[in-house]
């Protein structure tokens, strides 16, 4: 029954890094792209740059862009390349393990010579040595003659020496020394290449149990890794398989080859039946395409190792793999499988030679995992590049990002993919044809953001605290009150009215009111205003870096008027070689491509005056933002340009200033440059028009402009 009282309660705890922070919302996204969009006027370009660079909300929520994601991936890849040596690392690791096994065997032989008998359990394992030799025969057909000459002779001699009860201790000692010398000579004469050593040790009868077990573990691991280049689910080596297991694997390979041949012929193989019989070899596979991709990646990893070895090392590893295969029929089936797989899904594009720069060696299984990971990173980098080039984030495999880079990167990719959807669902953008466009709501939101940026500075810097002496009737109520006079709106301040009566008569009831007791709230008169915002769109505004600031202020002012003063009139005029009007919905899409050579103030003032002539109100003003003086004038039916300044351009501009003044239009000028000529010219304008001039830095332009507009917006009338 108390659920409704507690369902909205929140719990708080110390941050430990495991808590999840909600992702970005549509407002965060629009804020992140607003500045870029206002500067370029191109939504597609702003969105593309946002995807490239990522974003961060005011609350600290962050999404990485494609550029940072690619950098993180390259950094991880370089860490691996700087650490490991693939060119010789895999073979060096095998050689070190074989040397360790041989050293253990030599030490074991020496312990036997020194009279250290193995314990009963180890002695009871002696027949297993012969079994190991037999397994070696099974792995290496055709080696029986060498087995008869060396391995079997040593086995029988040692067995007879240990079990012959008729030999004297000295004879036993000599027999043991003879066996030990034969085995040491055999170890010393093993070939230098790894396949030769593996073959020789497979036919060798170990005296040391630890060396025997180490070699068996190595062979099992190599066979398992060799088979895993084809079948990811192979968790058992050939050596440990029963004849039934081997028969089942041969059947699986034949069935797989049949499916691949049918795929090549354009048929539809019975994949479900295949997985019912052999699914344990292919975990996580749901379709034939998944199976082909999995095998392709496994084989590409092994091929990548081969490609990064020298020709001699490559041949050595290839011979070792063929030797480990053992069963000729399986070897032939796997060769056919590799050919069929290459025909269905060529791995040529996946073959990559990496520039390994480290010195640390890797076991073969770890080398395959790392090579597969590096190759997948190469593929993921191609996906990132395609997404950046084609603006197609769906080209990125999010699950692969999670697997290779991590959860944070995965979340960023998912948020980037949802970016357009979130903006569309919030009503900020809409698609027209193949292009995305801002809606009226989106434009309003960007204007509010520009306004907020500017007023944040106003609050910090303390602008806008001017006091006006005017008081009056009508308009909005203020917090001040005054004695009531005939004709005032009867907005009664009851508290002060009663207090006046109590002060006059003293305490007691009833309270009698006289006309002099009444107090009413003062009112603030709000005027209607018509404004033209003239924006210099000459090339110098771009060169001086003033264009973005001027546009931001124009967007903010338009948003301010639309939201707080809906009855006001606002026009936007851009002037360069000529002047032209921009509609409010066109303002935000103005870009540097609209800028031209020249500063035609005369035409800008003329067009502004014509626009303001449509309205009868007395509050008319032109707010002009520029970084230079007039450089264009009208002569012989055309506008002419000259730089530096021309007296004809000055005279025609001042003439338009006089016309504006006669029509009651105030011109407030915001200068972004303060050279001596400009100061003198603007002073002439101010003397004629009695408007104000502000010499503002481009970074503080918004502060001056909006404060001035608001101060002229409200006045108190007595």
VOMIDREN-661994 format. One record per residue (C-alpha): residue in one letter; z, y negated, x negated. Coordinates in steps of 0.25 Angstrom, whole numbers, always signed. Each point is the difference from the previous one (the first is absolute). Layout:
% residues N
- A:Z:Y:X
...
***
This chain:
% residues 718
- X:+0:+0:+0
- X:+2:-9:-12
- X:-14:+2:-6
- X:-6:-12:+5
- X:+11:-8:-7
- X:-2:+6:-13
- X:-15:+3:-1
- X:-4:-14:-7
- X:+12:+0:-10
- X:-4:+1:-14
- X:+7:+6:-12
- X:+0:-5:-14
- X:+2:+7:-14
- X:-1:-3:-14
- X:-14:+0:-6
- X:-2:+13:-7
- X:-16:+0:-2
- X:-2:+11:+11
- X:-1:-9:+12
- X:-13:-3:+6
- X:-5:-14:+2
- X:-9:-3:+12
- X:-14:-3:-4
- X:-8:-13:+1
- X:-4:-5:+14
- X:-12:-8:+5
- X:+7:-13:-3
- X:+3:+3:-14
- X:-15:+4:-2
- X:-5:-13:+6
- X:+9:-8:-8
- X:-4:+7:-13
- X:-15:-3:+2
- X:+1:-14:+7
- X:-1:-8:-13
- X:-11:+8:-6
- X:-7:-1:+14
- X:+2:-15:+1
- X:-6:-2:-14
- X:-12:+9:+2
- X:-3:-1:+15
- X:-4:+15:-1
- X:+9:+10:+7
- X:-7:+12:-6
- X:+2:-6:-14
- X:+14:-3:+3
- X:+3:+14:+5
- X:-7:+6:-12
- X:+8:-8:-10
- X:+13:+4:+8
- X:-3:+15:-1
- X:-3:-2:-15
- X:+13:-8:-3
- X:+10:+5:+10
- X:+10:-8:+7
- X:+15:-3:+1
- X:+7:-5:+13
- X:+11:-11:+0
- X:+11:+11:+1
- X:-5:+8:-12
- X:-8:+11:+6
- X:-12:+3:-9
- X:-13:+7:+0
- X:-8:+3:-12
- X:-14:-4:-1
- X:-12:+9:-5
- X:+1:-7:-14
- X:+14:+3:-2
- X:-2:+14:+5
- X:-11:+3:-10
- X:+8:-6:-11
- X:+12:+9:+3
- X:-9:+12:+0
- X:-7:-4:-13
- X:+14:-2:-6
- X:+4:+14:+4
- X:-12:+6:-5
- X:+1:-7:-14
- X:+14:+5:-1
- X:-5:+14:+0
- X:-12:-3:-9
- X:+10:-7:-10
- X:+9:+12:+0
- X:-8:+12:-1
- X:-11:+6:-9
- X:-9:+9:+9
- X:-10:+2:-11
- X:+8:+9:-8
- X:+13:+0:+8
- X:-3:+12:+9
- X:-4:+9:-11
- X:+11:-5:-9
- X:+10:+4:+10
- X:-6:+14:+1
- X:+0:+1:-15
- X:+15:-4:-1
- X:+4:+10:+11
- X:-7:+11:-8
- X:+6:-4:-13
- X:+14:+0:+7
- X:-3:+14:+5
- X:-4:+5:-14
- X:+12:-7:-6
- X:+9:+7:+9
- X:-6:+13:-3
- X:+1:-2:-15
- X:+14:-3:+2
- X:+3:+12:+8
- X:-7:+9:-10
- X:+9:-6:-11
- X:+12:+2:+9
- X:-4:+15:+1
- X:-1:+1:-15
- X:+13:-7:-2
- X:+6:+11:+8
- X:+3:-8:+13
- X:-2:+11:+11
- X:-5:-5:+14
- X:+10:+2:+11
- X:-2:+13:+9
- X:-7:-8:+11
- X:-10:-6:-10
- X:-2:+14:-7
- X:-3:+6:+14
- X:-11:-10:+1
- X:-8:+6:-11
- X:-10:+8:+9
- X:-3:-13:+7
- X:-6:-5:-13
- X:-10:+11:+1
- X:-3:-4:+14
- X:-2:-14:-5
- X:-11:+6:-9
- X:-6:+8:+11
- X:-1:-13:+8
- X:-6:-7:-11
- X:-11:+11:+0
- X:-2:-2:+14
- X:-2:-15:-2
- X:-9:+2:-12
- X:-10:+11:+2
- X:-7:+6:-13
- X:+12:-2:-9
- X:+5:+14:+0
- X:-5:+3:-14
- X:+9:-11:-6
- X:+11:+5:+9
- X:-1:+14:-6
- X:-1:-5:-14
- X:+12:-10:+0
- X:+8:-2:+13
- X:+1:+15:+4
- X:+3:+4:-15
- X:+11:-10:-1
- X:+6:+4:+14
- X:+0:+15:-4
- X:+5:-2:-14
- X:+11:-9:+5
- X:+3:+10:+12
- X:+1:+12:-9
- X:+8:-8:-11
- X:+11:-4:+11
- X:+0:+13:+7
- X:-2:+10:-11
- X:+14:+6:-2
- X:-5:+8:-13
- X:-2:-12:-8
- X:+11:-4:-10
- X:+5:-15:+0
- X:-8:-3:-12
- X:-13:+6:+6
- X:+3:-8:+13
- X:+2:-13:-8
- X:-14:+2:-7
- X:-6:+4:+13
- X:+5:-13:+6
- X:-4:-9:-12
- X:-14:+7:+1
- X:-1:-4:+15
- X:+5:-14:-2
- X:-10:-2:-11
- X:-11:+5:+8
- X:+4:-9:+12
- X:+2:-12:-9
- X:-14:+2:-6
- X:-6:+1:+14
- X:+6:-13:+4
- X:-4:-7:-13
- X:-15:+5:+2
- X:-1:-5:+15
- X:-12:-8:+1
- X:+2:-16:+0
- X:-7:-2:+13
- X:+9:+1:+13
- X:-9:+10:+7
- X:+1:+9:-12
- X:+15:-1:-1
- X:+2:+2:+15
- X:-9:+13:-1
- X:+7:+5:-13
- X:+14:-3:+6
- X:-4:+7:+13
- X:-2:+13:-8
- X:+12:-2:-9
- X:+13:+8:+2
- X:+11:-10:-1
- X:+13:+4:-7
- X:+8:-12:+5
- X:+3:+0:+15
- X:+0:-15:+1
- X:-13:-2:-6
- X:-6:+11:+9
- X:+5:-8:+12
- X:-4:-13:-4
- X:-14:+5:-2
- X:+0:+7:+13
- X:+4:-13:+7
- X:-11:-8:-8
- X:-11:+10:+5
- X:+5:+0:+14
- X:+0:-15:+0
- X:-14:-1:-6
- X:-6:+10:+10
- X:+7:-8:+12
- X:-5:-13:-5
- X:-14:+6:-2
- X:-1:+5:+14
- X:+6:-13:+6
- X:-12:-8:-5
- X:-6:+8:+12
- X:+11:+3:+10
- X:+12:-9:+1
- X:+8:+10:+7
- X:-1:+10:-12
- X:+15:+2:-3
- X:-2:+13:-8
- X:-7:+4:-13
- X:-11:+11:+0
- X:+10:+8:-9
- X:+10:+1:+10
- X:-9:+3:+12
- X:+0:+14:+5
- X:-14:+7:+2
- X:+1:-3:+15
- X:+2:-15:-3
- X:-12:-1:-10
- X:-8:+7:+11
- X:+4:-10:+10
- X:-3:-12:-9
- X:-14:+6:-3
- X:-3:+1:+15
- X:+5:-14:+2
- X:-9:-5:-11
- X:-12:+7:+6
- X:+3:-5:+14
- X:+1:-14:-6
- X:-13:+1:-7
- X:-6:+5:+13
- X:+5:-13:+8
- X:-6:-9:-11
- X:-13:+7:+0
- X:+0:-2:+15
- X:+3:-15:-1
- X:-11:-2:-10
- X:-10:+7:+10
- X:+5:-10:+11
- X:+8:+10:+8
- X:+14:-1:+5
- X:+9:+10:-7
- X:+12:+6:+8
- X:+10:-7:-7
- X:+12:+4:+9
- X:-2:+14:-2
- X:-1:-2:-15
- X:+14:-7:+0
- X:+6:+10:+9
- X:-3:+10:-11
- X:+2:-8:-13
- X:+8:-13:+4
- X:+11:+3:-10
- X:-10:-4:-11
- X:-3:-14:+6
- X:+13:-7:+5
- X:-2:-13:+8
- X:-14:+3:+3
- X:-5:-3:+14
- X:-15:+1:-1
- X:-11:+5:-10
- X:-2:-14:-4
- X:+14:-1:-4
- X:-1:+13:-8
- X:-12:-4:-7
- X:+6:-14:-4
- X:+13:+7:-5
- X:-8:+10:-8
- X:-9:-11:-5
- X:+12:-8:-5
- X:+7:+12:-7
- X:-13:+4:-7
- X:-3:-15:-3
- X:+14:-1:-7
- X:-3:+12:-9
- X:-14:-5:-3
- X:+6:-14:-3
- X:+9:+7:-10
- X:-12:+7:-6
- X:-8:-13:-1
- X:+12:-7:-8
- X:+0:+11:-10
- X:-9:+1:-13
- X:-11:+10:+1
- X:+8:+10:-9
- X:+12:-1:+9
- X:-8:+1:+13
- X:-6:+13:-5
- X:+13:+5:-4
- X:+7:-3:+13
- X:-12:+6:+8
- X:+1:+13:-8
- X:+14:+1:+3
- X:-2:-2:+15
- X:-10:+11:+0
- X:+9:+9:-8
- X:+11:-2:+9
- X:-9:+3:+12
- X:+0:+15:-4
- X:-7:+6:+12
- X:-15:-2:-2
- X:-3:+1:+15
- X:+10:-11:+3
- X:-7:-8:-11
- X:-13:+1:+6
- X:+4:-3:+14
- X:+7:-13:-5
- X:-12:-4:-8
- X:-8:+1:+13
- X:+11:-8:+7
- X:-1:-11:-10
- X:-15:+0:+2
- X:+1:+0:+15
- X:+10:-11:+0
- X:-8:-9:-9
- X:-12:+2:+9
- X:+8:-4:+13
- X:+9:-11:-7
- X:-5:-5:-13
- X:+11:-4:-10
- X:-9:-8:-9
- X:+6:-13:+5
- X:+14:+5:-2
- X:-2:+3:-14
- X:+7:-11:-9
- X:+3:-1:-14
- X:+13:-8:-2
- X:+4:-7:-12
- X:+13:+7:-4
- X:+8:-8:-10
- X:+13:+7:-1
- X:+6:+11:-9
- X:+8:+9:+10
- X:-6:+13:+3
- X:+0:+7:+14
- X:+0:+14:+6
- X:-12:+4:+6
- X:+6:+0:+14
- X:+5:-14:-2
- X:-13:-5:-6
- X:-7:+5:+13
- X:+9:-7:+9
- X:-1:-13:-8
- X:-15:+1:-2
- X:-1:+2:+15
- X:+9:-12:+3
- X:-8:-9:-10
- X:-13:+4:+7
- X:+6:-3:+14
- X:+4:-13:-5
- X:-15:-3:-5
- X:-4:+4:+14
- X:+11:-9:+6
- X:-5:-12:-8
- X:-14:+2:+5
- X:+6:-1:+14
- X:+7:-12:-3
- X:-12:-6:-6
- X:-8:+3:+12
- X:+10:-6:+9
- X:+0:-13:-8
- X:-15:+0:-1
- X:-3:+4:+15
- X:+12:-5:+6
- X:+3:+14:+6
- X:+14:+4:-2
- X:-2:+13:+8
- X:-7:+5:-13
- X:+14:+1:-6
- X:+7:+13:+2
- X:+14:-4:+3
- X:+6:+14:-2
- X:-6:+0:-14
- X:+6:-13:-3
- X:+13:+5:+4
- X:-1:+13:-9
- X:-5:-7:-12
- X:+7:-14:+0
- X:+12:+1:+10
- X:+6:-4:+13
- X:-1:-15:-3
- X:-14:+0:-3
- X:-3:+9:+12
- X:+7:-10:+10
- X:-8:-12:-6
- X:-13:+7:+2
- X:+4:+4:+14
- X:+4:-15:+3
- X:-14:-5:-5
- X:-7:+10:+9
- X:+8:-5:+12
- X:-2:-15:-4
- X:-13:-2:+9
- X:+6:+8:+11
- X:+13:-8:+0
- X:-7:-14:+0
- X:-9:+5:+11
- X:+11:+5:+9
- X:+8:-13:-2
- X:-12:-8:+5
- X:-2:-7:-13
- X:-14:+5:-3
- X:-12:+6:+8
- X:-13:+7:-4
- X:-13:-6:+3
- X:-11:+8:-4
- X:+3:+5:-14
- X:+9:-12:-4
- X:+15:-3:+3
- X:+3:-13:+5
- X:+13:-8:+3
- X:+4:-1:+14
- X:+5:-14:+6
- X:+14:+7:-2
- X:-2:+3:-14
- X:-5:-14:-3
- X:+12:-6:+6
- X:+9:+10:-8
- X:-6:-5:-13
- X:+1:-14:+4
- X:+15:+2:+3
- X:+2:+6:-14
- X:-7:-12:-6
- X:+9:-9:+8
- X:+13:+8:-4
- X:-4:+0:-15
- X:-1:-15:+1
- X:+13:-3:+8
- X:+8:+10:-9
- X:-3:-11:-11
- X:+3:-11:+10
- X:+14:+6:+2
- X:+3:+2:-14
- X:-5:-14:-5
- X:+6:-8:+12
- X:-12:-7:+6
- X:-1:-5:+14
- X:+14:-7:+1
- X:-6:-14:+4
- X:+7:-8:+11
- X:-7:-8:+10
- X:+7:-12:+7
- X:-8:+2:+13
- X:+7:+5:+13
- X:-6:+1:+13
- X:-2:+7:+14
- X:-8:+13:+3
- X:-3:+11:-8
- X:+10:+10:-6
- X:+15:-1:+1
- X:+8:-2:-13
- X:+14:+3:-4
- X:+4:-15:+0
- X:+5:-7:+13
- X:+2:-14:+5
- X:+5:-8:+11
- X:-8:+1:+12
- X:-10:-11:+4
- X:-8:-2:+12
- X:-13:+8:-1
- X:+5:+10:-10
- X:-3:+15:+3
- X:+13:+5:+5
- X:+3:+10:-10
- X:+15:+0:+1
- X:+9:+2:-12
- X:+11:+5:+9
- X:+11:+2:-11
- X:-1:-14:-5
- X:-1:-6:+14
- X:+13:+7:+4
- X:+7:-5:-13
- X:-4:-14:+3
- X:+6:+0:+13
- X:+13:+6:-6
- X:+1:-10:-11
- X:-2:-11:+11
- X:+10:+5:+10
- X:+9:+10:-7
- X:+3:+14:+3
- X:+2:+5:+14
- X:-8:+5:+12
- X:-9:-2:+7
- X:-9:-7:-11
- X:-7:-12:+5
- X:-13:-4:-6
- X:-6:-14:-1
- X:-14:-3:-4
- X:+4:-4:-14
- X:+5:+14:-2
- X:-13:+7:+1
- X:-7:+4:-13
- X:-14:+6:-1
- X:-7:+8:-11
- X:-10:-8:-8
- X:-15:+5:+1
- X:-10:+1:-11
- X:-14:-4:+4
- X:-11:+9:-5
- X:-14:-5:-2
- X:-13:+6:+1
- X:-8:+0:-13
- X:-15:+2:-4
- X:-2:+3:-14
- X:-12:+3:-9
- X:+3:+8:-13
- X:-10:-3:-10
- X:-1:+10:-11
- X:-8:-3:-13
- X:-9:+12:-2
- X:-7:-5:-13
- X:-1:+9:-12
- X:+11:-8:-8
- X:+10:+6:+11
- X:-4:+13:-6
- X:+0:-3:-14
- X:+14:-7:+1
- X:+6:+11:+8
- X:+3:-9:+12
- X:-8:+7:+11
- X:+10:+12:+3
- X:+11:-10:+2
- X:-8:-9:+9
- X:-5:+11:+8
- X:+14:+6:+2
- X:+6:-14:+4
- X:-12:-1:+11
- X:+3:+14:+5
- X:+15:-3:+1
- X:-2:-14:+7
- X:-10:+7:+10
- X:+11:+10:+3
- X:+11:-10:+1
- X:-8:-8:+10
- X:-4:+12:+8
- X:+14:+6:+1
- X:+9:-13:+1
- X:-10:-11:+5
- X:-10:+7:+9
- X:-4:-13:+7
- X:-4:-6:-14
- X:-15:+0:-4
- X:-3:+4:-14
- X:-14:+0:-7
- X:-4:+6:-14
- X:-11:-7:-8
- X:-4:+5:-13
- X:-8:-10:-9
- X:-8:+2:-13
- X:-15:-4:-1
- X:+1:-2:+15
- X:+11:+1:+11
- X:+1:+11:+11
- X:+10:+4:+10
- X:+7:+14:-1
- X:+6:+6:+13
- X:+14:+5:-1
- X:-4:+14:+0
- X:-10:-3:-12
- X:+11:-7:-8
- X:+6:+13:-5
- X:-13:+6:-5
- X:-4:-12:-8
- X:-3:+4:-14
- X:-4:-6:-13
- X:-15:+4:+4
- X:+1:-12:+9
- X:+3:-10:-11
- X:-12:-8:-5
- X:-2:-11:-10
- X:+4:-14:+4
- X:+12:-8:+7
- X:-6:-6:+12
- X:+12:-8:+6
- X:-9:-9:+8
- X:-6:+11:+8
- X:+14:+7:+2
- X:+6:-13:+5
- X:-12:-3:+9
- X:+1:+14:+6
- X:+15:-1:+2
- X:-1:-13:+7
- X:-10:+6:+10
- X:+9:+12:+3
- X:+12:-9:+2
- X:-8:-9:+9
- X:+0:+11:+11
- X:+15:-3:+3
- X:+7:-12:+6
- X:+13:+2:-7
- X:+6:-11:-9
- X:+5:+10:-10
- X:-12:+3:-9
- X:+0:+4:-14
- X:-9:+6:-11
- X:+7:+8:-11
- X:-9:+1:-12
- X:+2:+9:-12
- X:-8:-2:-12
- X:+0:+0:-15
- X:-10:-10:-3
- X:-7:-13:+5
- X:-13:-1:+7
- X:-13:+4:-7
- X:-10:+1:+11
- X:-7:-12:+8
- X:-11:-1:+10
- X:-13:-7:-4
- X:-14:+1:+5
- X:+3:+10:+11
- X:+8:+10:-9
- X:+13:+3:-7
- X:+0:-3:-15
- X:+9:+5:-10
- X:+5:-6:-14
- X:+11:+3:-9
- X:+8:-7:-6
- X:+3:-10:+12
- X:-11:-9:+7
- X:+3:-13:+6
- X:-9:+3:+12
- X:+9:+12:+3
- X:+12:-8:-1
- X:-5:-11:+9
- X:-5:+9:+11
- X:+14:+7:+0
- X:+8:-13:+1
- X:-9:-4:+11
- X:+3:+13:+8
- X:+15:-3:-3
- X:-2:-14:+7
- X:-6:+7:+12
- X:+11:+10:+1
- X:+10:-11:-1
- X:-6:-8:+11
- X:+1:+12:+9
- X:+14:+2:-3
- X:-1:+12:-9
- X:+10:+2:-11
- X:-5:+6:-13
- X:+10:+7:-8
- X:-5:+5:-13
- X:+5:+11:-9
- X:-5:-1:-14
- X:+1:+12:-10
- X:-5:-8:-12
- X:+6:-14:-5
- X:-10:-6:-9
- X:-1:-15:-1
- X:-13:-2:+8
- X:+5:+9:+11
- X:+13:-7:+1
- X:-7:-14:+1
- X:-10:+6:+11
- X:+11:+6:+8
- X:+8:-13:+0
- X:-12:-7:+6
- X:-1:+10:+11
- X:+15:-2:+3
- X:-1:-15:+0
- X:-11:+0:+10
- X:+6:+11:+9
- X:+15:-1:-3
- X:+1:+15:-1
- X:+8:+7:-10
- X:-4:+7:-13
- X:+7:+12:-6
- X:-3:+4:-14
- X:+4:+15:+1
- X:-1:+12:-9
- X:-8:+11:+5
- X:+12:+9:+1
- X:+8:-10:+8
- X:-11:-5:+9
- X:+5:+7:+12
- X:+13:-6:-1
- X:-5:-14:+1
- X:-10:+2:+10
- X:+8:+7:+11
- X:+12:-9:-2
- X:-9:-12:+2
- X:-7:+6:+13
- X:+14:+4:+6
- X:+6:-14:-3
- X:-12:-6:+7
- X:+1:+10:+11
- X:+13:-5:+6
- X:+6:-14:+2
- X:+11:-6:+8
- X:-4:-10:+11
- X:+11:-10:+4
***
